[in-house]
């Protein structure tokens, strides 16, 4: 199931660790997002494969576009 959304994290927010089902792409529109791999500023495109585990957080807050569920594992 493919899902597209515009999401926002408030300053200091931390989302719990979750597994990305079907993969995801994230485009940071404002602020900055961080995960275990690094920090991503405005205009950064993030692509996570199906099954990737991550916990998003934002020190300053962020608005970002997401598309999830469209990158299934290849057999």
N, C-alpha and C positions, 0 to 999 in steps of 0.2 A: 504494500500500500504506500503510494507516494504522497508525501505531505510537504507543503510549502508554507512558511510562516515568517512573519516579522516579529522578532523577539527582543526583549530588553532585560538587562540585568542592572539592578541598582548598584551604586558604589558600595564595595565591600561584600557583595553577594557571592555565594558559593553554592553551586549545584552539586548534589550528591553524585558519586561515581555511578555511571551507568554504561551499559553496553549499547553500542550503536547497532541497531538492527536494520539491515538493508543499506548500510552506508549513509553518509551525509556529506553535504557541502555547506559551508558557512562563508558568508561575505560580511566582514565587519564594516558597518557603515559609519559608526562614530564611536569614540572611546577606544577601549582595548579589552580584549578577551585573553585569558591565559588558561593553560592546561599543563599537564606534566611534561610537555615537549617544549613549551616556551610561551612568550607573550606576543600577541598579534594586534597591530594597530589598524587604524582606518585603511580601507581599501585592500585589506589582506584577504585572500581566498584560501580557505582551509578545506581539504578533502580527506575524510576519514573513511576507511574501508569497513565493510560489514564485519561486525564482531569486535571492533575497536572499543576499548574501555577508556573513558575519560571523565574528568570532573571539571566542568567549566567554572571559572571565577572571574571577577572583574574588580580590580582595585578602585578604578575611577568611574565605573559604570560603562555600559556599552549598549548599542543598538545594532542588531545584526539580522540578516536575511538567512533563512535556512531552507534546505531541501533535503528531505530524508526518505529512505526506503527505496531508492532508485538504483542502488549499486549492489545488487545481490552478489553473493560469492559465486565464483565460476566453478562449475563441476569438474 
